[in-house]
Amino acid sequence: MNLQDAIKKRKSVRRYFDKKPDWRKIIRAIDMARFAPSAGNNLVLKFILVSDEKKIVKLAEATQQDFVGTAKYIVVAVSDDSKLVRSYGDRGLRYAPQQAGAAIENFLLALTEQNLVTTWVGYFYDQQVKEILGIPENLSVEGIFPIGEETKIKTSEKQKVELENILYFDKWKNKKMTPHTTVSVEGV
């Protein structure tokens, strides 16, 4: 699968087949996170692959989202901004979530390439997740990713925002390029 296809095919899925996906595919997807940009070449993101059914149930409770408990594997992304703060001061606090987002997107696209699906769960009780997985208090849980193979049950797909609605030229709200050209996906 080429990159453009993976980007367009990637979607948030909350229903999974009941069978366990191949864990090696998940490891391969996590491996792709290492190639994301990072300040000072210092990747601050770590991943916990959870397969213990009791922990998965507890993580579902921590998210208050029942579908999380139907996954056979959950990946939890955790960041530690301490090295970035030592190197860059307060800017390091900004760099950590930026790097986490970039690494997580690599992970999500790699899952898509492996024909696995997930959704980025951002609502959860941090303290509960940390207690369930033994995560130190000073680290940040960036997201929870229940992983599976997509069911054939159709779900409604959200329409993506049009390029014209997110792109400006030279200044805020300027939708025209100089010389005056309207840009669309078809014209790029």
C-alpha positions, -999 to +999 in steps of 0.1 A: +000+000+000+014+034-009+014+063+016-013+082-001-036+052+000-028+045+036-036+082+045-069+081+027-079+046+039-071+053+076-102+058+097-114+055+133-131+022+139-149+010+171-161-024+160-137-054+157-138-090+147-138-113+178-105-130+168-071-118+179-051-101+152-015-111+147+005-093+174+035-090+151+016-066+129+011-043+159+048-045+167+056-036+131+033-006+134+049+006+166+083+003+150+072+029+124+067+054+152+105+055+157+108+073+123+088+104+133+105+137+137+118+145+172+136+175+187+172+167+192+166+132+178+152+123+212+120+103+208+100+108+240+072+083+232+070+048+245+043+022+239+027-005+261+011-034+242-017-048+264-032-083+258-042-092+294-080-094+292-085-082+328-064-051+321-083-045+289-116-045+308-101-021+334-088+002+306-123+002+291-137+013+325-110+040+326-122+053+292-159+049+300-162+036+264-175+000+262-160-007+227-125-004+242-132-036+261-140-055+229-105-052+215-081-081+219-051-058+221-047-022+233-017+000+228-011+028+252+012+057+242+031+073+270+055+103+268+082+116+290+090+153+284+118+155+311+147+152+286+132+178+263+126+202+292+163+197+302+174+205+267+149+231+256+134+246+288+097+254+287+097+248+249+102+211+257+067+211+271+054+220+237+077+196+218+067+165+236+030+164+225+040+175+190+064+146+187+039+122+202+013+133+176+038+127+148+049+093+161+013+083+167+003+092+132+031+070+118+018+042+141-018+047+128-008+047+092+013+016+097-017-001+113-037+007+082-010-008+060-012-039+081-050-040+076-056-034+113-079-007+126-082+014+158-094+047+170-074+073+190-091+073+224-082+106+242-108+106+269-098+086+299-090+089+336-052+094+336-047+082+371-067+049+365-047+041+334-014+048+352-024+026+381-036-003+358-003-003+338+022+009+365+030+041+346+050+066+368+031+097+378+054+122+360+047+106+326+018+116+303-006+091+287-010+105+251-036+080+239-052+046+241-056+025+209-079-005+209-068-026+180-085-052+159-095-063+124-125-044+110-159-061+110-180-060+079-207-041+097-209-007+079-204+024+100-211+059+088-180+075+075-174+112+083-168+135+054-133+150+054-129+187+053-122+202+018-087+215+011-101+249+003-114+252+039-080+246+056-055+264+033-045+301+033-017+319+014+007+345+028-017+355+056-046+344+077-079+340+058-063+347+024-077+320+001-061+332-031-026+324-042-005+350-060-009+352-089-046+347-083-052+310-085-078+289-067-062+257-054-081+224-052-071+188-047-077+181-084-055+210-095-025+200-073 
